């Protein structure tokens, strides 16, 4: 049951991050799970991602209300995303820092930190975080975020537009819908 619950949480994460699965499929998978002590953590996280996907940040926070706090980098990243959606920037950055600190070798947590820093308006720290992680240079999502930072700071809008055009032209670049939208806006 735990393995199945983990797969459903990952399905919800895939839907949230990449739009690869529809919300109805995620909701159906969650409904089919047993909710007991061994699966509740994964079920709560899947529900929270489903609520974030629907634009319901308060519902996502409520889905995690009985969680004792971040017990893993994945918990911290999810909490950071919820705080971002709620406009609680300091808390979002703190959670993202926790995730990145626990797993500095995992680019997804570093990207989460860079995004939290950028959305909170700390463009310099966001760019330093992106530039300080070589693995992120290959990530289309990180490249779009870098372009956003370059536009926001006014430091190199031409480079940002070039990067956005290159990402959008790359048929292999798997972009979440929000990153694709940003790239299209930056490209002009």
N, C-alpha and C positions, 0 to 999 in steps of 0.2 A: 504493500500500500504506500509506503514512503517513497519508493522509487517512482511509482505512478504519479504521486503528488508532485514530486520534483519535476517530472516531465511536463505536467500541466503548468507549473510555475514557469518553466522555460518556454512553453507555448505562449503564455501570457506575455512574457518578456519579449519574445519574437514578434508578437503582435504590436506591442508598444514601441519597440525600437525600430522595426522595419516594415510594419504594416503587412507582413507576409501572411497573416492569418486574420480572419475577420473576428470581431468581438463576439458574434453569436457562437462561433465554434469554441472560443475560449470559455464563454459562459456555460455552454453545454458540458465541456470537459470538467469544469469546476463542479458543476451540479452532480456529476457522476461520481465524484470522489467521496469516500467515507471521511467524515470529519471526526477524528479522534485525537487523542494526545500525540500519537506518532506522526500525524499528518497536518495538524492545525497550523504549524508555522508556514509550511509551503502553501497551504490553502489560503491563509491570510495574505501572503505575498502575491499570489495569483489574483486574488480579489482586488488588492490594491492596484496592481498594474491594469487590471480591467477598468477600474474606476478612473485611473489617470488617462487611459485611452479614451474614455468617454468625456474627458474634460472635467471630471468631478474630483478635484483635489481634496476637498473636505471628506468626501466619501472614501477616498484612498487612505486618508489619515485615520478615519474611523475603522477601516478594515484592519488596521494595524494597532488599534487602541489597546489591545491586551498583550501586545508584544512587549517583552521586558526591556526593550531598547535594542540597539544594534548589537547583534551577537556575531556578525560576520561582515566582511566587506560588501557582500550583496545586500544585506540589510541596510548598511550605511548608505550605499548608493541609492537604494530605493527611497530611503528617508530623505536624502538630499534632493531627489527629484520631486518628492512631495512638497518639501519646504520651498523649492523653487516655484512650483505651481501655486503655492499659497502666498508667494511674495515675501517669504521669510528668508532673506538672503544670507544673513549672518549664520543662521542655523543650517542652511543649505551648504554653505562653504565649509562649516565645521564638520558636517557629516561626510562630505566629499573628501575632506582632508583625512578623516579617520579611515575611510576606505582605501585611499591612496597610500597612507602611511602603513597600513597592515599588509598591503600587497603592492609595493612599489614596482614590482616586476610585471604587473598586469596592466597593459595599456588602457583597458576599458575604465579602470578606476582613475587613472591619470586624466583621461579624456573627460570623465565625469567632473573631476576637480577643475579642469580648464573651463568647462562649460559653466560651472557654478561661479567661478571667478569672473568670467566674461559677462554673464547675466547680471551679476551684482555690480558690474561697472569697473571692476579692477582689471582693466584691459592689459596693463603691463604685466601683471602676475599671470594672467591667462596666456599671453604670448610666451612668457618665459617658461611656463609649464609645458606648453606645446613644443617649443623649441628644445626643451631639455629632455625630451623623450623621443629618441630616434625612431622607435617602433611606430610612433604616430605619423611619421612622414608618409607611410603607405596607406593610412586609413583615410578613405574618402570623407568620412564624417569629420575627422580632425582637420583635413584640408579645407573643408567648408568653414569650420569654426575659425581657422586661421584667417581665411578671407574675410569673415565677419569682423574679426578683431582689426584687421588692416583697414577696413572701411570705417569702422567706428572710431578709430584713433586718427583717421585721416593720414596715416603714415605712408600708405602706398596703395591707393585705390586702383591704380592701373594694374599692379601685380595681383591684387585681389580679383579683379575682373578676369585677368588671364587665367588665374587658378580656377575660378568658377567655370569658365569656358572649357578648360581642359578636363575638369571633372565631369561635366555634363556630356562632353564628347566621348568620354571613356565608357564604352558599352559594358565593360566589366565592373564598373563602379557601382556597388550595391549601396544605394543611399536610402536612408529612411525618408519618408515623405517630407518631413520638416526640413531636413538638410537639403533635399532637392529643391524645395521652395526657396530657401535662402540662396542657394547657388544661382537659381534663375533670377532672383532679384538683384544679386550682385553683378551677374553677367550683363544685365541690362537688356 
